């Protein structure tokens, strides 16, 4: 047995009380508990003392300070099961083991290592009786029962409980403040705290994003620096109104919002609320801002989707009767090969061909074969929109941009962003708008009508025309630079008369669909019908064929199509063919398609000249050529025939 084990215990109560008061008076937290256990061990003349925090969910004790011998034991934590501390915690009582503590608690692995002989511990309880932790001492010699030891332990325990309660209260306050800070910082609206001079004293993350600068750049900055002149005046009026309100009602919705700007001077409009509160005898304001531009942008996206839906619905209706490319003629197969080659690129395509040859169908095939196929294909027929409205239709307009513009509207370029825009009859585009179209093709940017804001779009353009744009350029009716920008990859669609038996295949498909819609049964085409279909020139091409077949199905009898009424007079069996103006010279050689086109053009021009450029009527060129006036007008557009200026 060593000297310490044989020496009598020396306990000075007065010195112990001075130690607990003086030794911990100037300390808090970790320093307090370290001073507490060190002075406790010396006051009770024991080998070790420690104060712990109870981790209830884990049933473990974590030492806040542990004095052993002449040094502190760092990071001491242990399970209470099998230790003398267990009954202290679970039974909420002071436990005194005067001797043989290792024998009484053999499952405690630390007691033999500490050479423990005796033990005394007391629980630390909160006001509601909940266990906060415990205070304990151990010694390497016996610890006979002595009321003085118990009283001193209770005095030290009370000091420990007071500090633990204070620390827990501080921790709860910090947690509430942190939670409040997270709540404020997670808000989507900008929250700004202002002092009475309207200087920013606090700002959340949304405010940093709204004003485009960090919190350090916002704090102590006058909020008026981030408001327009009208915004400053409105905020001042709101503050005056707040002062007149009763306590508990000092908050206001800022009618019409505030005109503000970010750190770079870029303006924005914000919805706003203002409230006031007092703290420490000082008055503060809470300003909550929401950038209306974000909501307007969301509304614009919704509107754009609605417009896309409307455009796509129109296209579905337009494609209801015919949405497939039919035919096996060499002329058509050559076109389809070009479609496959250009589809996978973003190259601008110019589709050339007579009226009714299916230019829109080819445009759709190019779009469906491209990487943009998941985005919309938006159509616009330049000939179907009045000249004074086509700019708005293409580029959109702001509210009040012109008479009748009661709300903001996105144009076709915006709706087609990420996809494809098909401009049919691009040759009809007014000359003054061609430059704006060229700018979009070159830089992907434009300004809506009535707006100074430049918009960027990513749109692939497919254009189509039945005009000779090169000739239009030479005559000054079409911009040369725009022509070459459009003519990157031209595709010429063959006329129906150049496609051989494709006309029979198309007619059969049209007949099947119209008969299905009308609930009729039709007989297959006989050879006479096929020959009549092949022999007709089809100046209106596929569109004319579709109309003829629809008329034939409507007037069909006993399952047989009535082509006598459906086809023009010049193709009826035995009908008199009206005279035409023949070319000045003729021969028996086979002519090329371009030569046939030139002959047709010359023939129509001579007929028009002979009739004084009158198209319809008894003395008109249409009757002389054996054509319907609408068909002749279509052919004139396709061939670029215009009456000379006087």
C-alpha angles and dihedrals in degrees: 000000000000127000094264092054091052098041118099117247114261113205120174107188096194092049090048092053092048089049094053092048102038097034094056103028098100099035135086135180117356093000091051094054092044091053091043098056094040092053091042092055091050094043093052093036093232133145097241145007133183141177121208144190116229117233097201099186090053097035089229135130121223116199115234087189132355121190115191124174103322100333144058121256109222127218097003113175131154148164113261096218112113094008129110086244091068097075090044090058101035099038095037094225141118110264122203121187105181096185147358094028092159091057093047093049105032094160093065104098095193100056096074091046090054092047087234119183103163137023140191126182138170130193122244108223132193122225090268092052094256115144112250096176138289143265118223143170133196134189139197090230134049120287109211117206109275123166089212090063091051093049093048092049090051091050092052089044092055090053090049092049092051092052093044091052090049092050092047091050090050090048091051090050091049091048091050091048091047091048091048090048091051090047092052094042092049093055116111091219124077110252116196127181116210132190123222090276088054093247114147110252099170137010134182129226093266089056090054089052093044095052095035098234140091127268092255090058091051103045113092090012118124110248088220089072087067097048132078119242091263089047092053092050093048093048090050091053091048091052091052091051091050091055090059094053125098122253109276092030100064098124132095141189108229103232111226092008128246130294105229140162136212128241090278092054095253108148126230136167120238136191108229145192126189129199134169136216139172128233128170091356092303128112121231135181130215114212116190117192133186120190104236089197089073091053092045090050090051089049089049090052090051090048090048091053090049090050091047088052091051092048092047091048089054090050092049090052090048091051095045094102102037128013105148133080106238127188143075102212117133090242092057094042089054089054092049090052090055090048090055091049097051101035096079092056132068091233119141110250128206114201113202127191147111123288113288099018094123103261093155091052091054090048089054091050090053091050094047090052094050133087087251095065092111089058122070128276105220120198131205126177104208091199093056097058123075112250092242092056104038094086091057090045091054102038105019128233142242124243110279093014089131140350109300096021094123094159140020115271134187118230129227093269091058093045090050093050107140091013140061132294118205114201109193119196090015088169088072092062110120113254093238091059096047092081091054091050089050090054091054091050092049102041107008093237139111143153121244116237109281094014134104091197115108116223125205121212137176106216133153112219126216115180131188135191142166091208129094096247092186090059090044088054092051090052092049096246095113130039112252094213091052091048092056090045090055097039095067094116112010120193118193115206115213119237115250091251088061094056101072114203092007087092090063093049092048093046091051092051092048091048092050093051097045091046090051092051092048095042094241133141116222134194118234117266114272123215093264092058091046092052092049090052091050095046097054116092094222098211088180090050120201094348091056091045090053091051093047092051092048090053090047092052092048091053096037117133126200091351095305121119115239104226093161089077098028101053123066116265095256091068099047117110111262095001119142111252111223114238119267132198106257124210116268091246132025137181138173099253121118110257128213123243091256091051091050089050091051091048091050091049093049091047093053093045091052091049091050092047090049090052096044090253091297109147107185134034135056092303095037128119092243092065091045091052094043094243136124111254091241091052091050091050089052091050091049090053092046092050095041094242114164132168110258116250114253 
